[in-house]
């Protein structure tokens, strides 16, 4: 018998064509998929609760749930058959995702969903639970009461010497002038200001200065174009 025929015979006689499934295996699959769904919903809730970006995307949050469940399904598939695992690796290696990730922390949540799906699919429930516990502590620590100041872009339209008075008000914050446009009789300043939400009233204080036409504050996410 040739080598080719032997390989073909061994594959055809393997369990990959056997559609029967034991009750214990079925229960394991059901339990793992259910736990993956619950874990995905928990990650979704945590993401929604602690999101600090500019625009919350519900579709991305729901993607985290689907990512957890699908990764669990893939892990269950490749852990039972070496032939399927090789096929999965080949198929997934040609997939390319071109969606831009605007918030750096979103990458953290994506990897959290993927690794949770893998650990649950491998029936490593304790590891998944411990990982979720430590991730929750990390996220709470980063978003505590005294959280770090957020970056805002402040656009000020000023006349006369109001520009100097406005910058004087900003001295108590970390700030930097990003651009300055001088027109006839008026000046437009674009300033990056680092402050917490309770200090946003500084915009009202600057607007009250004589010679300030208007003040606009925009939560800065790295994509502002003046």
N, C-alpha and C positions, 0 to 999 in steps of 0.2 A: 504494500500500500504506500502511495506517495505521501510526502509530508503535507502537501496541500489538502489531500483527502483526509488525513488524520486530524488536521486542525478543524476542517469543516465538520467532521463527525463529532469531535469533542465539543464544539460550540452548539451543534444541534441537540446534543444529548445533555447539555447543561440545563440549569434551572431557569434560564432566562425565558424559555418558551413554556414553562410550567405556570399556568394561570391559577392554580389552586393556592389558597392562602389559609394558614392556620388561624384559629380564633385568637390566640395570644398575639400573633403578629398584627391582626386587624385591630385589636384593642390598643396595641402600642402605637399604631399609626393614628388612630382616633384621638388618643390621649395627647400625643405629641402635637398634632395639628391644632387641637383645642387650646393647649397651653401656649402654642405659638401665637394664636389669635389673641388670647388674653394678654400676653406679653406685648404684642404689637399695639393693642388698644391702650395699655399703660404708657408705652413710649409716646403714643399719639397725645394722650392727656398731658403728659409732662411737657412735651414740645409746645402744646397750645398754652399751657399755664405760664411757662417761663420764656416764651418768645419775646425777644427784644428788638427785632428788626423793624424796618419801616412799614412793610405791607405783609400781613399774615396771609400765607397761601394754604387754604384748606386742602387743596388737591395734593400739595406736597406732604402735608401731615397724614393724609389718608394713604399716600404712597408708602409711608413708613410701616403701616399695618400690613399692606400687601407684600412688602419686601420681606417682612419677618415670616409670614406664612409661606411664601413661595420658596424662600431659602430653606425653611424647614422641610418642605416637600422635596427639594433637590437633594438635601442631605439624607433624607430617608431613602431616596432612590439609589444614590451612589453607594450607600453603606451596605446594600444588600446584594449588589452584583457588580463584579469588576468590569464586565463588558459595558454595562450601562454607564458606569462611572467614567470610563474612557470616552464614551460617546458624548456624555454631558460636558466634559472638559473641552472636547473638540468643538461642540456646538456653541458653548458660551464664550469661547475664545475669539470667535469671529464677530460677536456682538459689539457695537460701538454706540455709546450714549453721548449725545452732543448737547444735552440740556445744561445750560450754564448754572452753576451754583453761586448765588449772589451773596449768601451769608456763610462765612467760614464755619460757623457752628453747625450749619445744616449738614456738612460732611460728617461731623461727629455723630449726629443722629442717624445718618444713613449707615455708617459702620456699626453703630450700636444695634440697629435693626437687623443687619446682616449677621453679625456675630451671635445675636440672641437666637435667630433662626437656626444657625448652625449648631449651637450648643443644645437647644431644645430638640432638634432633629436627631442629634446623637444621644438623646436621653440623658444628657448631663444637666439635670434640672437644678441641682445645687449650685453648679457653676453659673448658670444663667441667673439664678436668684441673687447670688452674691454680687455678680457683675452689675445687675440692676440696682442693688442697694448702694454700691460704691458710686455708680454714675449719678444716682439721685442726690447723694451727699455732695458730689462735685458740683452739680448744677445748682443746688440750693446755696452752696457757698459762693458761687459766682454771681448769684442773683439775690443776695441777702438784703437786709434793710439798708445797709450802708454800701450799696453797690458802687461800682466804679462809675465815674462820670462818663456820660455819653457825649459823642461829638455832634455838634449842631453847626449848620452853616447859617450865618446871620447876614442878611442883605440890608444895608442901611442907605437910605437916600437923604443926604444932608445938604444944607446950605450954609455958607459963611463958615464961622468957626465952630459950628455944631459938630463937625467931624472929630475935633480934638476932645470935646466934652464927652462924646459917645465912647471914644477909646478909653477915656479916663474911667468911665463906669465899668469897663470890661477888665480893668487892671486886677481885680480880685479873682479872675478866672484865668486858666491857661487858655491863651488865644493867640492866633496869628492871622495877619492880614493876607488873604489869598489873592485878591485883586483890587485895583482902585481905578475907577473910570471917572475922569473929570470932564464934565460938560459945561456949557456956558451957564455960570451961576449955580451949579449943583455938582455934587460928588456922589458917586455910588461906590460903597465899600462892600466887599465880600470878605467876611471874617469867619474863621473856624473857631468855635467856642466849645470848650469842654466843661460841661456842668451837669448836675443832676436835675431831675424834673422839677423839684421844688424851687430851683433857682431860675426857672424860665421867666419869672416876673421881671427879670432884668430887661426884657424886651419892652415892657410897659414903662420902665424907668427911663430908658433911652428915648422912647417915643414921646415922653413928656418934655424932653429938652427942646427949647425954642430953636427952630431952624431944622428940626428933623421932620421930614415929610412922612415917611413910613418906615416900618421895620418888619422884616420877614424872617422867621426862623424855620429852618428845614432840618429834620433829622437826617444826619449824614450817613450814607451807607457806602461811600467810596465811589459813587457814580454820579456825583453832582457835576453838571456842566454849566458854567456861567454864561 
